[in-house]
């Protein structure tokens, strides 16, 4: 006697997988892209962007042997302590007590 599951699947005339639905025909022409309302608009450069743009070339001239990545790291380190950086770490003055 065959196992009971063999009598249930596959049924005579049944496919082992569902039949694929026919897809709608696609047009051969390229779809027209919608124009974005802000296509020519760009964000204003931030203080950080301006800083990097100004100091990148200075560091590059001072250290021509460095790669672009290394120059960028030096500029980032300069930015961390620069006074125009709103999140700059302020050096602590000696003799000042810390509030805990």
mmCIF file as gemmi writes it, N, C-alpha and C atoms, coordinates in Angstrom:
data_model
loop_
_atom_site.group_PDB
_atom_site.id
_atom_site.type_symbol
_atom_site.label_atom_id
_atom_site.label_alt_id
_atom_site.label_comp_id
_atom_site.label_asym_id
_atom_site.label_entity_id
_atom_site.label_seq_id
_atom_site.pdbx_PDB_ins_code
_atom_site.Cartn_x
_atom_site.Cartn_y
_atom_site.Cartn_z
_atom_site.occupancy
_atom_site.B_iso_or_equiv
_atom_site.pdbx_formal_charge
_atom_site.auth_seq_id
_atom_site.auth_asym_id
_atom_site.pdbx_PDB_model_num
ATOM 1 N N . UNK Axp A 1 ? 0.853 -1.175 0 1 0 ? 1 A 1
ATOM 2 C CA . UNK Axp A 1 ? 0 0 0 1 0 ? 1 A 1
ATOM 3 C C . UNK Axp A 1 ? 0.902 1.242 0 1 0 ? 1 A 1
ATOM 4 N N . UNK Axp A 2 ? 0.645 2.179 -0.929 1 0 ? 2 A 1
ATOM 5 C CA . UNK Axp A 2 ? 1.468 3.392 -0.989 1 0 ? 2 A 1
ATOM 6 C C . UNK Axp A 2 ? 1.163 4.307 0.2 1 0 ? 2 A 1
ATOM 7 N N . UNK Axp A 3 ? 2.144 5.141 0.567 1 0 ? 3 A 1
ATOM 8 C CA . UNK Axp A 3 ? 1.902 6.06 1.676 1 0 ? 3 A 1
ATOM 9 C C . UNK Axp A 3 ? 0.756 7.019 1.339 1 0 ? 3 A 1
ATOM 10 N N . UNK Axp A 4 ? 0.052 7.526 2.351 1 0 ? 4 A 1
ATOM 11 C CA . UNK Axp A 4 ? -1.121 8.363 2.091 1 0 ? 4 A 1
ATOM 12 C C . UNK Axp A 4 ? -0.79 9.681 1.399 1 0 ? 4 A 1
ATOM 13 N N . UNK Axp A 5 ? 0.406 10.227 1.611 1 0 ? 5 A 1
ATOM 14 C CA . UNK Axp A 5 ? 0.725 11.503 0.977 1 0 ? 5 A 1
ATOM 15 C C . UNK Axp A 5 ? 0.867 11.366 -0.536 1 0 ? 5 A 1
ATOM 16 N N . UNK Axp A 6 ? 1.213 10.205 -1.027 1 0 ? 6 A 1
ATOM 17 C CA . UNK Axp A 6 ? 1.37 10.023 -2.468 1 0 ? 6 A 1
ATOM 18 C C . UNK Axp A 6 ? 0.03 10.103 -3.184 1 0 ? 6 A 1
ATOM 19 N N . UNK Axp A 7 ? -1.043 9.767 -2.501 1 0 ? 7 A 1
ATOM 20 C CA . UNK Axp A 7 ? -2.341 9.82 -3.16 1 0 ? 7 A 1
ATOM 21 C C . UNK Axp A 7 ? -2.841 11.258 -3.255 1 0 ? 7 A 1
ATOM 22 N N . UNK Axp A 8 ? -2.29 12.178 -2.449 1 0 ? 8 A 1
ATOM 23 C CA . UNK Axp A 8 ? -2.757 13.562 -2.469 1 0 ? 8 A 1
ATOM 24 C C . UNK Axp A 8 ? -1.986 14.424 -3.454 1 0 ? 8 A 1
ATOM 25 N N . UNK Axp A 9 ? -0.711 14.154 -3.63 1 0 ? 9 A 1
ATOM 26 C CA . UNK Axp A 9 ? 0.109 15.015 -4.499 1 0 ? 9 A 1
ATOM 27 C C . UNK Axp A 9 ? 1.057 14.182 -5.306 1 0 ? 9 A 1
ATOM 28 N N . UNK Axp A 10 ? 1.287 14.378 -6.498 1 0 ? 10 A 1
ATOM 29 C CA . UNK Axp A 10 ? 0.568 15.285 -7.389 1 0 ? 10 A 1
ATOM 30 C C . UNK Axp A 10 ? -0.729 14.644 -7.882 1 0 ? 10 A 1
ATOM 31 N N . UNK Axp A 11 ? -1.697 15.471 -7.99 1 0 ? 11 A 1
ATOM 32 C CA . UNK Axp A 11 ? -2.966 14.992 -8.523 1 0 ? 11 A 1
ATOM 33 C C . UNK Axp A 11 ? -2.81 14.824 -10.029 1 0 ? 11 A 1
ATOM 34 N N . UNK Axp A 12 ? -3.56 13.952 -10.613 1 0 ? 12 A 1
ATOM 35 C CA . UNK Axp A 12 ? -3.475 13.795 -12.062 1 0 ? 12 A 1
ATOM 36 C C . UNK Axp A 12 ? -3.853 15.101 -12.754 1 0 ? 12 A 1
ATOM 37 N N . UNK Axp A 13 ? -3.008 15.566 -13.633 1 0 ? 13 A 1
ATOM 38 C CA . UNK Axp A 13 ? -3.266 16.791 -14.395 1 0 ? 13 A 1
ATOM 39 C C . UNK Axp A 13 ? -2.857 18.058 -13.667 1 0 ? 13 A 1
ATOM 40 N N . UNK Axp A 14 ? -2.418 17.974 -12.423 1 0 ? 14 A 1
ATOM 41 C CA . UNK Axp A 14 ? -2.025 19.166 -11.669 1 0 ? 14 A 1
ATOM 42 C C . UNK Axp A 14 ? -0.545 19.449 -11.897 1 0 ? 14 A 1
ATOM 43 N N . UNK Axp A 15 ? -0.206 20.732 -11.926 1 0 ? 15 A 1
ATOM 44 C CA . UNK Axp A 15 ? 1.188 21.131 -12.067 1 0 ? 15 A 1
ATOM 45 C C . UNK Axp A 15 ? 1.831 21.178 -10.684 1 0 ? 15 A 1
ATOM 46 N N . UNK Axp A 16 ? 3.104 20.893 -10.586 1 0 ? 16 A 1
ATOM 47 C CA . UNK Axp A 16 ? 3.766 20.942 -9.283 1 0 ? 16 A 1
ATOM 48 C C . UNK Axp A 16 ? 3.96 22.371 -8.777 1 0 ? 16 A 1
ATOM 49 N N . UNK Axp A 17 ? 3.675 23.371 -9.582 1 0 ? 17 A 1
ATOM 50 C CA . UNK Axp A 17 ? 3.825 24.761 -9.186 1 0 ? 17 A 1
ATOM 51 C C . UNK Axp A 17 ? 2.691 25.547 -9.82 1 0 ? 17 A 1
ATOM 52 N N . UNK Axp A 18 ? 2.333 26.708 -9.27 1 0 ? 18 A 1
ATOM 53 C CA . UNK Axp A 18 ? 1.229 27.477 -9.846 1 0 ? 18 A 1
ATOM 54 C C . UNK Axp A 18 ? 1.589 28.012 -11.226 1 0 ? 18 A 1
ATOM 55 N N . UNK Axp A 19 ? 0.601 28.127 -12.049 1 0 ? 19 A 1
ATOM 56 C CA . UNK Axp A 19 ? 0.806 28.626 -13.409 1 0 ? 19 A 1
ATOM 57 C C . UNK Axp A 19 ? 1.074 30.126 -13.364 1 0 ? 19 A 1
ATOM 58 N N . UNK Axp A 20 ? 2.046 30.577 -14.129 1 0 ? 20 A 1
ATOM 59 C CA . UNK Axp A 20 ? 2.387 31.991 -14.161 1 0 ? 20 A 1
ATOM 60 C C . UNK Axp A 20 ? 1.306 32.766 -14.895 1 0 ? 20 A 1
ATOM 61 N N . UNK Axp A 21 ? 1.004 33.968 -14.339 1 0 ? 21 A 1
ATOM 62 C CA . UNK Axp A 21 ? 0.004 34.82 -14.977 1 0 ? 21 A 1
ATOM 63 C C . UNK Axp A 21 ? 0.65 35.517 -16.166 1 0 ? 21 A 1
ATOM 64 N N . UNK Axp A 22 ? -0.08 35.68 -17.251 1 0 ? 22 A 1
ATOM 65 C CA . UNK Axp A 22 ? 0.507 36.394 -18.396 1 0 ? 22 A 1
ATOM 66 C C . UNK Axp A 22 ? 0.709 37.866 -18.04 1 0 ? 22 A 1
ATOM 67 N N . UNK Axp A 23 ? 1.871 38.395 -18.412 1 0 ? 23 A 1
ATOM 68 C CA . UNK Axp A 23 ? 2.182 39.782 -18.111 1 0 ? 23 A 1
ATOM 69 C C . UNK Axp A 23 ? 1.7 40.669 -19.239 1 0 ? 23 A 1
ATOM 70 N N . UNK Axp A 24 ? 1.36 41.901 -18.874 1 0 ? 24 A 1
ATOM 71 C CA . UNK Axp A 24 ? 0.925 42.871 -19.871 1 0 ? 24 A 1
ATOM 72 C C . UNK Axp A 24 ? 2.109 43.235 -20.754 1 0 ? 24 A 1
ATOM 73 N N . UNK Axp A 25 ? 1.835 43.516 -22.015 1 0 ? 25 A 1
ATOM 74 C CA . UNK Axp A 25 ? 2.913 43.882 -22.938 1 0 ? 25 A 1
ATOM 75 C C . UNK Axp A 25 ? 3.459 45.251 -22.57 1 0 ? 25 A 1
ATOM 76 N N . UNK Axp A 26 ? 4.763 45.35 -22.629 1 0 ? 26 A 1
ATOM 77 C CA . UNK Axp A 26 ? 5.419 46.614 -22.335 1 0 ? 26 A 1
ATOM 78 C C . UNK Axp A 26 ? 5.701 47.34 -23.632 1 0 ? 26 A 1
ATOM 79 N N . UNK Axp A 27 ? 5.645 48.659 -23.541 1 0 ? 27 A 1
ATOM 80 C CA . UNK Axp A 27 ? 5.945 49.426 -24.742 1 0 ? 27 A 1
ATOM 81 C C . UNK Axp A 27 ? 7.448 49.407 -24.996 1 0 ? 27 A 1
ATOM 82 N N . UNK Axp A 28 ? 7.831 49.477 -26.234 1 0 ? 28 A 1
ATOM 83 C CA . UNK Axp A 28 ? 9.245 49.412 -26.586 1 0 ? 28 A 1
ATOM 84 C C . UNK Axp A 28 ? 9.932 50.758 -26.423 1 0 ? 28 A 1
ATOM 85 N N . UNK Axp A 29 ? 9.179 51.849 -26.328 1 0 ? 29 A 1
ATOM 86 C CA . UNK Axp A 29 ? 9.804 53.166 -26.17 1 0 ? 29 A 1
ATOM 87 C C . UNK Axp A 29 ? 10.188 53.386 -24.71 1 0 ? 29 A 1
ATOM 88 N N . UNK Axp A 30 ? 11.155 54.271 -24.487 1 0 ? 30 A 1
ATOM 89 C CA . UNK Axp A 30 ? 11.607 54.565 -23.138 1 0 ? 30 A 1
ATOM 90 C C . UNK Axp A 30 ? 10.549 55.388 -22.404 1 0 ? 30 A 1
ATOM 91 N N . UNK Axp A 31 ? 10.394 55.141 -21.098 1 0 ? 31 A 1
ATOM 92 C CA . UNK Axp A 31 ? 9.427 55.942 -20.346 1 0 ? 31 A 1
ATOM 93 C C . UNK Axp A 31 ? 9.923 57.377 -20.206 1 0 ? 31 A 1
ATOM 94 N N . UNK Axp A 32 ? 9.001 58.298 -20.192 1 0 ? 32 A 1
ATOM 95 C CA . UNK Axp A 32 ? 9.339 59.708 -20.082 1 0 ? 32 A 1
ATOM 96 C C . UNK Axp A 32 ? 9.567 60.022 -18.61 1 0 ? 32 A 1
ATOM 97 N N . UNK Axp A 33 ? 10.717 60.62 -18.303 1 0 ? 33 A 1
ATOM 98 C CA . UNK Axp A 33 ? 11.033 60.982 -16.928 1 0 ? 33 A 1
ATOM 99 C C . UNK Axp A 33 ? 10.317 62.279 -16.579 1 0 ? 33 A 1
ATOM 100 N N . UNK Axp A 34 ? 9.793 62.317 -15.364 1 0 ? 34 A 1
ATOM 101 C CA . UNK Axp A 34 ? 9.132 63.524 -14.898 1 0 ? 34 A 1
ATOM 102 C C . UNK Axp A 34 ? 10.191 64.497 -14.405 1 0 ? 34 A 1
ATOM 103 N N . UNK Axp A 35 ? 10.029 65.749 -14.735 1 0 ? 35 A 1
ATOM 104 C CA . UNK Axp A 35 ? 10.972 66.769 -14.288 1 0 ? 35 A 1
ATOM 105 C C . UNK Axp A 35 ? 10.719 67.069 -12.821 1 0 ? 35 A 1
ATOM 106 N N . UNK Axp A 36 ? 11.784 67.045 -12.041 1 0 ? 36 A 1
ATOM 107 C CA . UNK Axp A 36 ? 11.642 67.378 -10.631 1 0 ? 36 A 1
ATOM 108 C C . UNK Axp A 36 ? 11.579 68.886 -10.479 1 0 ? 36 A 1
ATOM 109 N N . UNK Axp A 37 ? 10.772 69.376 -9.557 1 0 ? 37 A 1
ATOM 110 C CA . UNK Axp A 37 ? 10.68 70.823 -9.394 1 0 ? 37 A 1
ATOM 111 C C . UNK Axp A 37 ? 11.981 71.45 -8.9 1 0 ? 37 A 1
ATOM 112 N N . UNK Axp A 38 ? 12.814 70.674 -8.205 1 0 ? 38 A 1
ATOM 113 C CA . UNK Axp A 38 ? 14.054 71.224 -7.682 1 0 ? 38 A 1
ATOM 114 C C . UNK Axp A 38 ? 15.259 70.724 -8.479 1 0 ? 38 A 1
ATOM 115 N N . UNK Axp A 39 ? 15.102 70.567 -9.788 1 0 ? 39 A 1
ATOM 116 C CA . UNK Axp A 39 ? 16.155 69.978 -10.61 1 0 ? 39 A 1
ATOM 117 C C . UNK Axp A 39 ? 17.442 70.801 -10.583 1 0 ? 39 A 1
ATOM 118 N N . UNK Axp A 40 ? 17.371 72.135 -10.588 1 0 ? 40 A 1
ATOM 119 C CA . UNK Axp A 40 ? 18.58 72.948 -10.63 1 0 ? 40 A 1
ATOM 120 C C . UNK Axp A 40 ? 18.975 73.504 -9.284 1 0 ? 40 A 1
ATOM 121 N N . UNK Axp A 41 ? 18.25 73.15 -8.234 1 0 ? 41 A 1
ATOM 122 C CA . UNK Axp A 41 ? 18.492 73.715 -6.921 1 0 ? 41 A 1
ATOM 123 C C . UNK Axp A 41 ? 19.49 72.877 -6.156 1 0 ? 41 A 1
ATOM 124 N N . UNK Axp A 42 ? 20.437 73.552 -5.509 1 0 ? 42 A 1
ATOM 125 C CA . UNK Axp A 42 ? 21.412 72.855 -4.671 1 0 ? 42 A 1
ATOM 126 C C . UNK Axp A 42 ? 21.377 73.456 -3.279 1 0 ? 42 A 1
ATOM 127 N N . UNK Axp A 43 ? 21.78 72.642 -2.3 1 0 ? 43 A 1
ATOM 128 C CA . UNK Axp A 43 ? 21.86 73.135 -0.931 1 0 ? 43 A 1
ATOM 129 C C . UNK Axp A 43 ? 23.009 74.115 -0.805 1 0 ? 43 A 1
ATOM 130 N N . UNK Axp A 44 ? 22.877 75.02 0.135 1 0 ? 44 A 1
ATOM 131 C CA . UNK Axp A 44 ? 23.979 75.936 0.415 1 0 ? 44 A 1
ATOM 132 C C . UNK Axp A 44 ? 25.079 75.166 1.127 1 0 ? 44 A 1
ATOM 133 N N . UNK Axp A 45 ? 26.332 75.504 0.852 1 0 ? 45 A 1
ATOM 134 C CA . UNK Axp A 45 ? 27.417 74.816 1.567 1 0 ? 45 A 1
ATOM 135 C C . UNK Axp A 45 ? 27.402 75.196 3.046 1 0 ? 45 A 1
ATOM 136 N N . UNK Axp A 46 ? 27.663 74.23 3.886 1 0 ? 46 A 1
ATOM 137 C CA . UNK Axp A 46 ? 27.701 74.466 5.327 1 0 ? 46 A 1
ATOM 138 C C . UNK Axp A 46 ? 29.043 75.087 5.711 1 0 ? 46 A 1
ATOM 139 N N . UNK Axp A 47 ? 29.158 75.455 6.972 1 0 ? 47 A 1
ATOM 140 C CA . UNK Axp A 47 ? 30.418 76.018 7.469 1 0 ? 47 A 1
ATOM 141 C C . UNK Axp A 47 ? 31.537 74.999 7.28 1 0 ? 47 A 1
ATOM 142 N N . UNK Axp A 48 ? 31.201 73.72 7.539 1 0 ? 48 A 1
ATOM 143 C CA . UNK Axp A 48 ? 32.187 72.65 7.381 1 0 ? 48 A 1
ATOM 144 C C . UNK Axp A 48 ? 32.635 72.528 5.924 1 0 ? 48 A 1
ATOM 145 N N . UNK Axp A 49 ? 31.668 72.573 4.982 1 0 ? 49 A 1
ATOM 146 C CA . UNK Axp A 49 ? 32.01 72.475 3.557 1 0 ? 49 A 1
ATOM 147 C C . UNK Axp A 49 ? 32.944 73.608 3.136 1 0 ? 49 A 1
ATOM 148 N N . UNK Axp A 50 ? 32.657 74.807 3.602 1 0 ? 50 A 1
ATOM 149 C CA . UNK Axp A 50 ? 33.502 75.953 3.259 1 0 ? 50 A 1
ATOM 150 C C . UNK Axp A 50 ? 34.906 75.787 3.852 1 0 ? 50 A 1
ATOM 151 N N . UNK Axp A 51 ? 34.958 75.307 5.095 1 0 ? 51 A 1
ATOM 152 C CA . UNK Axp A 51 ? 36.243 75.096 5.766 1 0 ? 51 A 1
ATOM 153 C C . UNK Axp A 51 ? 37.095 74.097 4.991 1 0 ? 51 A 1
ATOM 154 N N . UNK Axp A 52 ? 36.493 72.976 4.61 1 0 ? 52 A 1
ATOM 155 C CA . UNK Axp A 52 ? 37.242 71.942 3.882 1 0 ? 52 A 1
ATOM 156 C C . UNK Axp A 52 ? 37.715 72.485 2.54 1 0 ? 52 A 1
ATOM 157 N N . UNK Axp A 53 ? 36.861 73.209 1.847 1 0 ? 53 A 1
ATOM 158 C CA . UNK Axp A 53 ? 37.234 73.75 0.54 1 0 ? 53 A 1
ATOM 159 C C . UNK Axp A 53 ? 38.422 74.709 0.653 1 0 ? 53 A 1
ATOM 160 N N . UNK Axp A 54 ? 38.44 75.525 1.717 1 0 ? 54 A 1
ATOM 161 C CA . UNK Axp A 54 ? 39.532 76.481 1.907 1 0 ? 54 A 1
ATOM 162 C C . UNK Axp A 54 ? 40.841 75.797 2.327 1 0 ? 54 A 1
ATOM 163 N N . UNK Axp A 55 ? 40.751 74.859 3.25 1 0 ? 55 A 1
ATOM 164 C CA . UNK Axp A 55 ? 41.96 74.301 3.855 1 0 ? 55 A 1
ATOM 165 C C . UNK Axp A 55 ? 42.52 73.077 3.137 1 0 ? 55 A 1
ATOM 166 N N . UNK Axp A 56 ? 41.729 72.419 2.32 1 0 ? 56 A 1
ATOM 167 C CA . UNK Axp A 56 ? 42.198 71.221 1.623 1 0 ? 56 A 1
ATOM 168 C C . UNK Axp A 56 ? 43.414 71.55 0.75 1 0 ? 56 A 1
ATOM 169 N N . UNK Axp A 57 ? 43.304 72.62 -0.027 1 0 ? 57 A 1
ATOM 170 C CA . UNK Axp A 57 ? 44.406 72.973 -0.94 1 0 ? 57 A 1
ATOM 171 C C . UNK Axp A 57 ? 45.643 73.451 -0.181 1 0 ? 57 A 1
ATOM 172 N N . UNK Axp A 58 ? 45.421 74.104 0.957 1 0 ? 58 A 1
ATOM 173 C CA . UNK Axp A 58 ? 46.57 74.535 1.768 1 0 ? 58 A 1
ATOM 174 C C . UNK Axp A 58 ? 47.353 73.32 2.262 1 0 ? 58 A 1
ATOM 175 N N . UNK Axp A 59 ? 46.646 72.319 2.763 1 0 ? 59 A 1
ATOM 176 C CA . UNK Axp A 59 ? 47.306 71.111 3.271 1 0 ? 59 A 1
ATOM 177 C C . UNK Axp A 59 ? 47.959 70.354 2.124 1 0 ? 59 A 1
ATOM 178 N N . UNK Axp A 60 ? 47.301 70.337 0.969 1 0 ? 60 A 1
ATOM 179 C CA . UNK Axp A 60 ? 47.843 69.624 -0.194 1 0 ? 60 A 1
ATOM 180 C C . UNK Axp A 60 ? 49.163 70.255 -0.656 1 0 ? 60 A 1
ATOM 181 N N . UNK Axp A 61 ? 49.222 71.585 -0.636 1 0 ? 61 A 1
ATOM 182 C CA . UNK Axp A 61 ? 50.465 72.264 -1.024 1 0 ? 61 A 1
ATOM 183 C C . UNK Axp A 61 ? 51.562 72.034 0.012 1 0 ? 61 A 1
ATOM 184 N N . UNK Axp A 62 ? 51.199 71.982 1.281 1 0 ? 62 A 1
ATOM 185 C CA . UNK Axp A 62 ? 52.184 71.783 2.34 1 0 ? 62 A 1
ATOM 186 C C . UNK Axp A 62 ? 52.693 70.34 2.364 1 0 ? 62 A 1
ATOM 187 N N . UNK Axp A 63 ? 51.853 69.386 1.982 1 0 ? 63 A 1
ATOM 188 C CA . UNK Axp A 63 ? 52.213 67.959 1.998 1 0 ? 63 A 1
ATOM 189 C C . UNK Axp A 63 ? 51.851 67.303 0.664 1 0 ? 63 A 1
ATOM 190 N N . UNK Axp A 64 ? 52.611 67.552 -0.401 1 0 ? 64 A 1
ATOM 191 C CA . UNK Axp A 64 ? 52.256 66.99 -1.707 1 0 ? 64 A 1
ATOM 192 C C . UNK Axp A 64 ? 52.385 65.471 -1.798 1 0 ? 64 A 1
ATOM 193 N N . UNK Axp A 65 ? 53.11 64.865 -0.867 1 0 ? 65 A 1
ATOM 194 C CA . UNK Axp A 65 ? 53.317 63.415 -0.93 1 0 ? 65 A 1
ATOM 195 C C . UNK Axp A 65 ? 52.124 62.629 -0.388 1 0 ? 65 A 1
ATOM 196 N N . UNK Axp A 66 ? 51.201 63.282 0.32 1 0 ? 66 A 1
ATOM 197 C CA . UNK Axp A 66 ? 50.059 62.59 0.922 1 0 ? 66 A 1
ATOM 198 C C . UNK Axp A 66 ? 48.974 62.3 -0.115 1 0 ? 66 A 1
ATOM 199 N N . UNK Axp A 67 ? 48.219 61.24 0.156 1 0 ? 67 A 1
ATOM 200 C CA . UNK Axp A 67 ? 47.086 60.918 -0.722 1 0 ? 67 A 1
ATOM 201 C C . UNK Axp A 67 ? 45.902 61.805 -0.341 1 0 ? 67 A 1
ATOM 202 N N . UNK Axp A 68 ? 44.898 61.804 -1.18 1 0 ? 68 A 1
ATOM 203 C CA . UNK Axp A 68 ? 43.706 62.601 -0.919 1 0 ? 68 A 1
ATOM 204 C C . UNK Axp A 68 ? 43.03 62.213 0.383 1 0 ? 68 A 1
ATOM 205 N N . UNK Axp A 69 ? 43.007 60.93 0.666 1 0 ? 69 A 1
ATOM 206 C CA . UNK Axp A 69 ? 42.384 60.437 1.891 1 0 ? 69 A 1
ATOM 207 C C . UNK Axp A 69 ? 43.136 60.943 3.128 1 0 ? 69 A 1
ATOM 208 N N . UNK Axp A 70 ? 44.45 60.909 3.076 1 0 ? 70 A 1
ATOM 209 C CA . UNK Axp A 70 ? 45.259 61.374 4.206 1 0 ? 70 A 1
ATOM 210 C C . UNK Axp A 70 ? 45.108 62.884 4.406 1 0 ? 70 A 1
ATOM 211 N N . UNK Axp A 71 ? 45.023 63.616 3.297 1 0 ? 71 A 1
ATOM 212 C CA . UNK Axp A 71 ? 44.835 65.069 3.389 1 0 ? 71 A 1
ATOM 213 C C . UNK Axp A 71 ? 43.491 65.362 4.042 1 0 ? 71 A 1
ATOM 214 N N . UNK Axp A 72 ? 42.466 64.614 3.633 1 0 ? 72 A 1
ATOM 215 C CA . UNK Axp A 72 ? 41.121 64.811 4.198 1 0 ? 72 A 1
ATOM 216 C C . UNK Axp A 72 ? 41.135 64.551 5.707 1 0 ? 72 A 1
ATOM 217 N N . UNK Axp A 73 ? 41.867 63.534 6.145 1 0 ? 73 A 1
ATOM 218 C CA . UNK Axp A 73 ? 41.953 63.248 7.575 1 0 ? 73 A 1
ATOM 219 C C . UNK Axp A 73 ? 42.614 64.394 8.333 1 0 ? 73 A 1
ATOM 220 N N . UNK Axp A 74 ? 43.645 64.982 7.753 1 0 ? 74 A 1
ATOM 221 C CA . UNK Axp A 74 ? 44.302 66.121 8.402 1 0 ? 74 A 1
ATOM 222 C C . UNK Axp A 74 ? 43.355 67.311 8.499 1 0 ? 74 A 1
ATOM 223 N N . UNK Axp A 75 ? 42.595 67.559 7.439 1 0 ? 75 A 1
ATOM 224 C CA . UNK Axp A 75 ? 41.647 68.676 7.445 1 0 ? 75 A 1
ATOM 225 C C . UNK Axp A 75 ? 40.559 68.43 8.488 1 0 ? 75 A 1
ATOM 226 N N . UNK Axp A 76 ? 40.106 67.196 8.615 1 0 ? 76 A 1
ATOM 227 C CA . UNK Axp A 76 ? 39.092 66.868 9.617 1 0 ? 76 A 1
ATOM 228 C C . UNK Axp A 76 ? 39.628 67.118 11.023 1 0 ? 76 A 1
ATOM 229 N N . UNK Axp A 77 ? 40.885 66.736 11.266 1 0 ? 77 A 1
ATOM 230 C CA . UNK Axp A 77 ? 41.489 66.976 12.575 1 0 ? 77 A 1
ATOM 231 C C . UNK Axp A 77 ? 41.597 68.48 12.859 1 0 ? 77 A 1
ATOM 232 N N . UNK Axp A 78 ? 41.886 69.258 11.821 1 0 ? 78 A 1
ATOM 233 C CA . UNK Axp A 78 ? 41.942 70.713 11.984 1 0 ? 78 A 1
ATOM 234 C C . UNK Axp A 78 ? 40.557 71.255 12.325 1 0 ? 78 A 1
ATOM 235 N N . UNK Axp A 79 ? 39.524 70.714 11.696 1 0 ? 79 A 1
ATOM 236 C CA . UNK Axp A 79 ? 38.157 71.172 11.909 1 0 ? 79 A 1
ATOM 237 C C . UNK Axp A 79 ? 37.685 70.89 13.343 1 0 ? 79 A 1
ATOM 238 N N . UNK Axp A 80 ? 38.143 69.793 13.916 1 0 ? 80 A 1
ATOM 239 C CA . UNK Axp A 80 ? 37.69 69.409 15.256 1 0 ? 80 A 1
ATOM 240 C C . UNK Axp A 80 ? 38.034 70.454 16.315 1 0 ? 80 A 1
ATOM 241 N N . UNK Axp A 81 ? 39.12 71.2 16.116 1 0 ? 81 A 1
ATOM 242 C CA . UNK Axp A 81 ? 39.541 72.189 17.113 1 0 ? 81 A 1
ATOM 243 C C . UNK Axp A 81 ? 39.429 73.62 16.606 1 0 ? 81 A 1
ATOM 244 N N . UNK Axp A 82 ? 38.897 73.829 15.416 1 0 ? 82 A 1
ATOM 245 C CA . UNK Axp A 82 ? 38.81 75.164 14.83 1 0 ? 82 A 1
ATOM 246 C C . UNK Axp A 82 ? 37.721 75.979 15.53 1 0 ? 82 A 1
ATOM 247 N N . UNK Axp A 83 ? 37.95 77.281 15.754 1 0 ? 83 A 1
ATOM 248 C CA . UNK Axp A 83 ? 36.959 78.103 16.456 1 0 ? 83 A 1
ATOM 249 C C . UNK Axp A 83 ? 35.628 78.278 15.704 1 0 ? 83 A 1
ATOM 250 N N . UNK Axp A 84 ? 35.614 78.151 14.401 1 0 ? 84 A 1
ATOM 251 C CA . UNK Axp A 84 ? 34.347 78.305 13.673 1 0 ? 84 A 1
ATOM 252 C C . UNK Axp A 84 ? 33.472 77.06 13.756 1 0 ? 84 A 1
ATOM 253 N N . UNK Axp A 85 ? 34.018 75.974 14.293 1 0 ? 85 A 1
ATOM 254 C CA . UNK Axp A 85 ? 33.245 74.745 14.471 1 0 ? 85 A 1
ATOM 255 C C . UNK Axp A 85 ? 32.366 74.89 15.711 1 0 ? 85 A 1
ATOM 256 N N . UNK Axp A 86 ? 31.03 74.815 15.558 1 0 ? 86 A 1
ATOM 257 C CA . UNK Axp A 86 ? 30.166 74.968 16.738 1 0 ? 86 A 1
ATOM 258 C C . UNK Axp A 86 ? 30.298 73.814 17.73 1 0 ? 86 A 1
ATOM 259 N N . UNK Axp A 87 ? 30.781 72.667 17.292 1 0 ? 87 A 1
ATOM 260 C CA . UNK Axp A 87 ? 30.945 71.512 18.184 1 0 ? 87 A 1
ATOM 261 C C . UNK Axp A 87 ? 32.408 71.26 18.539 1 0 ? 87 A 1
ATOM 262 N N . UNK Axp A 88 ? 33.247 72.251 18.338 1 0 ? 88 A 1
ATOM 263 C CA . UNK Axp A 88 ? 34.685 72.076 18.585 1 0 ? 88 A 1
ATOM 264 C C . UNK Axp A 88 ? 34.94 71.791 20.049 1 0 ? 88 A 1
ATOM 265 N N . UNK Axp A 89 ? 35.882 70.909 20.285 1 0 ? 89 A 1
ATOM 266 C CA . UNK Axp A 89 ? 36.265 70.613 21.665 1 0 ? 89 A 1
ATOM 267 C C . UNK Axp A 89 ? 37.158 71.749 22.149 1 0 ? 89 A 1
ATOM 268 N N . UNK Axp A 90 ? 36.744 72.373 23.226 1 0 ? 90 A 1
ATOM 269 C CA . UNK Axp A 90 ? 37.498 73.492 23.784 1 0 ? 90 A 1
ATOM 270 C C . UNK Axp A 90 ? 38.61 72.96 24.68 1 0 ? 90 A 1
ATOM 271 N N . UNK Axp A 91 ? 39.82 73.43 24.512 1 0 ? 91 A 1
ATOM 272 C CA . UNK Axp A 91 ? 40.887 72.988 25.415 1 0 ? 91 A 1
ATOM 273 C C . UNK Axp A 91 ? 40.615 73.52 26.823 1 0 ? 91 A 1
ATOM 274 N N . UNK Axp A 92 ? 40.781 72.658 27.82 1 0 ? 92 A 1
ATOM 275 C CA . UNK Axp A 92 ? 40.544 73.062 29.208 1 0 ? 92 A 1
ATOM 276 C C . UNK Axp A 92 ? 41.705 73.889 29.721 1 0 ? 92 A 1
ATOM 277 N N . UNK Axp A 93 ? 41.361 74.924 30.442 1 0 ? 93 A 1
ATOM 278 C CA . UNK Axp A 93 ? 42.398 75.763 31.027 1 0 ? 93 A 1
ATOM 279 C C . UNK Axp A 93 ? 42.887 75.117 32.303 1 0 ? 93 A 1
ATOM 280 N N . UNK Axp A 94 ? 44.192 75.188 32.583 1 0 ? 94 A 1
ATOM 281 C CA . UNK Axp A 94 ? 44.716 74.568 33.798 1 0 ? 94 A 1
ATOM 282 C C . UNK Axp A 94 ? 44.181 75.295 35.037 1 0 ? 94 A 1
ATOM 283 N N . UNK Axp A 95 ? 43.891 74.521 36.063 1 0 ? 95 A 1
ATOM 284 C CA . UNK Axp A 95 ? 43.407 75.095 37.312 1 0 ? 95 A 1
ATOM 285 C C . UNK Axp A 95 ? 41.894 75.215 37.364 1 0 ? 95 A 1
ATOM 286 N N . UNK Axp A 96 ? 41.206 74.927 36.278 1 0 ? 96 A 1
ATOM 287 C CA . UNK Axp A 96 ? 39.752 75.002 36.277 1 0 ? 96 A 1
ATOM 288 C C . UNK Axp A 96 ? 39.184 73.709 36.808 1 0 ? 96 A 1
ATOM 289 N N . UNK Axp A 97 ? 38.252 73.815 37.722 1 0 ? 97 A 1
ATOM 290 C CA . UNK Axp A 97 ? 37.633 72.623 38.303 1 0 ? 97 A 1
ATOM 291 C C . UNK Axp A 97 ? 36.521 72.137 37.394 1 0 ? 97 A 1
ATOM 292 N N . UNK Axp A 98 ? 36.404 70.832 37.297 1 0 ? 98 A 1
ATOM 293 C CA . UNK Axp A 98 ? 35.328 70.264 36.471 1 0 ? 98 A 1
ATOM 294 C C . UNK Axp A 98 ? 34.115 70.074 37.34 1 0 ? 98 A 1
ATOM 295 N N . UNK Axp A 99 ? 32.956 70.322 36.792 1 0 ? 99 A 1
ATOM 296 C CA . UNK Axp A 99 ? 31.702 70.147 37.548 1 0 ? 99 A 1
ATOM 297 C C . UNK Axp A 99 ? 31.177 68.745 37.29 1 0 ? 99 A 1
ATOM 298 N N . UNK Axp A 100 ? 31.108 67.932 38.316 1 0 ? 100 A 1
ATOM 299 C CA . UNK Axp A 100 ? 30.608 66.561 38.21 1 0 ? 100 A 1
ATOM 300 C C . UNK Axp A 100 ? 29.28 66.43 38.894 1 0 ? 100 A 1
